[in-house]
Amino acid sequence: MTNTKLLVTGGSGFIGTNLITYCLKHAIDVVNVDWNPPLDVSHKPHWINCDILDQDALQKVFSDYQPTHVVHLAARADTDEQQDMAAYLQNTEGTRHVLECVKNTPSIERLIVTSTQFVCQPGYYPQHDEDYNPVNLYGMTKILTEQFTRHASLSCSWTIIRPTTIWGPWSLRYRDVFFKTLKSGLYFHPSKENVIRSYGYVNNVVFQIMQILTLEEEKVNGKVFYVGDEPFELKEWVNTVSQVLTGKKVNIIPTGLVKTMASIGDILTAFKIRFPITSGRFRSMTSSYVTPMDDTINVLGKAPYSIQQGVEETINWYKTISAQVSKPEPDIPRKRYFYTAPTYQMQQA
């Protein structure tokens, strides 16, 4: 990518950290625009401290840097909020600000905007790119992210990506919950068979992002790609992680017993008592969630990392580096924004 200047919003997050690492390894000129400091302290020289909700500050970053390529990752990505659309301002107004800056920066040739698999419910197979059936409020905000992008009248090439469930190095959620529970011996897996999930090793997602930035424009312009790996059986992946981390497979117990324990977990959680499993986690462990990956593979190519390779790299990071990584806190004040949330009518499944 000679003469490329890549601007990444949200480069201090999980996927962004791995993308920045790839760019630095391959001598790509890159900046990370984020209100959080980088997870990897070696990335600090490439970090610009900026809140995407501050339109003027964001425009100054774009004008000063004059990027040729933009990857918009910045978002609130949890699913905790179920009612207040304004809690996801980064996904809605933040995306509008990024799009406006892109329109005001003629040097930009390509843009990737990040959505989510949660724009469609598990088991719902969209007939076209604007066929939505969101899982939750977070999914609804990402539908707006997609629609804002489509209707922005951009002069550059643009692509929307929908990450599946992404895992790998620099994921603090996996470090603090899944790996910790596995290592302690407290993890147990339901006996239910053939739970198929769409997951993605993060460096395969980085590969797919770089493919979108470098392939012929006609292959990616105006397109939507799910990013991640081909679907696999969840239990096989869990066992692979467990064997690399602990040297043995996970404990398997009857699904009905796990469900009962999840109900107990719900009660304890209501009293703010931590418990290894809740009903939400139980559903995740026992429900298939398959996303269409054929177009991704056909256009972007086969991802380079196998599950085994990804697990080994991830556990190596977990054992050698992860304990030194702190959850970042913003270095700039989070302003109070007054905002009337757009509406979206959720379809009935």
ChimeraX attribute file (.defattr): number of C-alpha atoms within 10 A of each C-alpha:
attribute: neighborCount
match mode: 1-to-1
recipient: residues
	/A:1	13
	/A:2	7
	/A:3	8
	/A:4	15
	/A:5	19
	/A:6	25
	/A:7	25
	/A:8	26
	/A:9	26
	/A:10	26
	/A:11	32
	/A:12	29
	/A:13	25
	/A:14	21
	/A:15	23
	/A:16	25
	/A:17	23
	/A:18	21
	/A:19	25
	/A:20	26
	/A:21	18
	/A:22	16
	/A:23	18
	/A:24	13
	/A:25	9
	/A:26	10
	/A:27	11
	/A:28	17
	/A:29	17
	/A:30	23
	/A:31	24
	/A:32	29
	/A:33	27
	/A:34	24
	/A:35	25
	/A:36	22
	/A:37	24
	/A:38	30
	/A:39	23
	/A:40	18
	/A:41	11
	/A:42	10
	/A:43	18
	/A:44	15
	/A:45	10
	/A:46	16
	/A:47	22
	/A:48	19
	/A:49	20
	/A:50	22
	/A:51	24
	/A:52	26
	/A:53	22
	/A:54	15
	/A:55	18
	/A:56	12
	/A:57	14
	/A:58	22
	/A:59	19
	/A:60	13
	/A:61	19
	/A:62	20
	/A:63	16
	/A:64	9
	/A:65	16
	/A:66	17
	/A:67	24
	/A:68	19
	/A:69	23
	/A:70	24
	/A:71	25
	/A:72	24
	/A:73	25
	/A:74	25
	/A:75	21
	/A:76	15
	/A:77	15
	/A:78	8
	/A:79	13
	/A:80	10
	/A:81	13
	/A:82	10
	/A:83	10
	/A:84	9
	/A:85	19
	/A:86	18
	/A:87	18
	/A:88	22
	/A:89	20
	/A:90	20
	/A:91	28
	/A:92	25
	/A:93	22
	/A:94	22
	/A:95	26
	/A:96	21
	/A:97	19
	/A:98	23
	/A:99	21
	/A:100	16
	/A:101	20
	/A:102	27
	/A:103	16
	/A:104	14
	/A:105	18
	/A:106	14
	/A:107	17
	/A:108	23
	/A:109	18
	/A:110	24
	/A:111	26
	/A:112	24
	/A:113	22
	/A:114	24
	/A:115	28
	/A:116	24
	/A:117	24
	/A:118	25
	/A:119	26
	/A:120	22
	/A:121	19
	/A:122	18
	/A:123	12
	/A:124	16
	/A:125	14
	/A:126	15
	/A:127	8
	/A:128	8
	/A:129	11
	/A:130	12
	/A:131	13
	/A:132	20
	/A:133	22
	/A:134	25
	/A:135	18
	/A:136	18
	/A:137	22
	/A:138	25
	/A:139	22
	/A:140	26
	/A:141	30
	/A:142	25
	/A:143	25
	/A:144	21
	/A:145	24
	/A:146	26
	/A:147	12
	/A:148	16
	/A:149	22
	/A:150	14
	/A:151	8
	/A:152	13
	/A:153	10
	/A:154	16
	/A:155	12
	/A:156	19
	/A:157	18
	/A:158	24
	/A:159	24
	/A:160	27
	/A:161	25
	/A:162	20
	/A:163	23
	/A:164	25
	/A:165	18
	/A:166	20
	/A:167	22
	/A:168	24
	/A:169	24
	/A:170	24
	/A:171	20
	/A:172	21
	/A:173	12
	/A:174	17
	/A:175	20
	/A:176	12
	/A:177	11
	/A:178	15
	/A:179	19
	/A:180	15
	/A:181	15
	/A:182	19
	/A:183	12
	/A:184	9
	/A:185	12
	/A:186	11
	/A:187	17
	/A:188	16
	/A:189	19
	/A:190	18
	/A:191	17
	/A:192	15
	/A:193	11
	/A:194	14
	/A:195	17
	/A:196	18
	/A:197	25
	/A:198	24
	/A:199	24
	/A:200	23
	/A:201	25
	/A:202	29
	/A:203	23
	/A:204	22
	/A:205	25
	/A:206	22
	/A:207	21
	/A:208	25
	/A:209	19
	/A:210	17
	/A:211	15
	/A:212	25
	/A:213	24
	/A:214	12
	/A:215	13
	/A:216	10
	/A:217	16
	/A:218	9
	/A:219	12
	/A:220	22
	/A:221	18
	/A:222	15
	/A:223	15
	/A:224	22
	/A:225	26
	/A:226	25
	/A:227	34
	/A:228	29
	/A:229	27
	/A:230	18
	/A:231	18
	/A:232	17
	/A:233	15
	/A:234	22
	/A:235	23
	/A:236	15
	/A:237	16
	/A:238	16
	/A:239	17
	/A:240	20
	/A:241	25
	/A:242	22
	/A:243	14
	/A:244	16
	/A:245	20
	/A:246	15
	/A:247	11
	/A:248	12
	/A:249	17
	/A:250	20
	/A:251	15
	/A:252	14
	/A:253	13
	/A:254	12
	/A:255	17
	/A:256	12
	/A:257	11
	/A:258	21
	/A:259	19
	/A:260	14
	/A:261	17
	/A:262	21
	/A:263	16
	/A:264	15
	/A:265	21
	/A:266	18
	/A:267	13
	/A:268	14
	/A:269	15
	/A:270	9
	/A:271	9
	/A:272	9
	/A:273	10
	/A:274	12
	/A:275	14
	/A:276	15
	/A:277	20
	/A:278	22
	/A:279	17
	/A:280	12
	/A:281	13
	/A:282	19
	/A:283	12
	/A:284	14
	/A:285	20
	/A:286	21
	/A:287	16
	/A:288	19
	/A:289	19
	/A:290	21
	/A:291	27
	/A:292	16
	/A:293	17
	/A:294	13
	/A:295	13
	/A:296	20
	/A:297	18
	/A:298	9
	/A:299	15
	/A:300	20
	/A:301	13
	/A:302	14
	/A:303	20
	/A:304	12
	/A:305	15
	/A:306	12
	/A:307	18
	/A:308	13
	/A:309	11
	/A:310	21
	/A:311	24
	/A:312	17
	/A:313	14
	/A:314	24
	/A:315	20
	/A:316	15
	/A:317	16
	/A:318	23
	/A:319	11
	/A:320	9
	/A:321	13
	/A:322	19
	/A:323	12
	/A:324	9
	/A:325	14
	/A:326	11
	/A:327	10
	/A:328	13
	/A:329	10
	/A:330	13
	/A:331	12
	/A:332	12
	/A:333	8
	/A:334	11
	/A:335	9
	/A:336	6
	/A:337	10
	/A:338	8
	/A:339	11
	/A:340	8
	/A:341	15
	/A:342	11
	/A:343	10
	/A:344	11
	/A:345	8
	/A:346	13
	/A:347	10
	/A:348	6
	/A:349	11
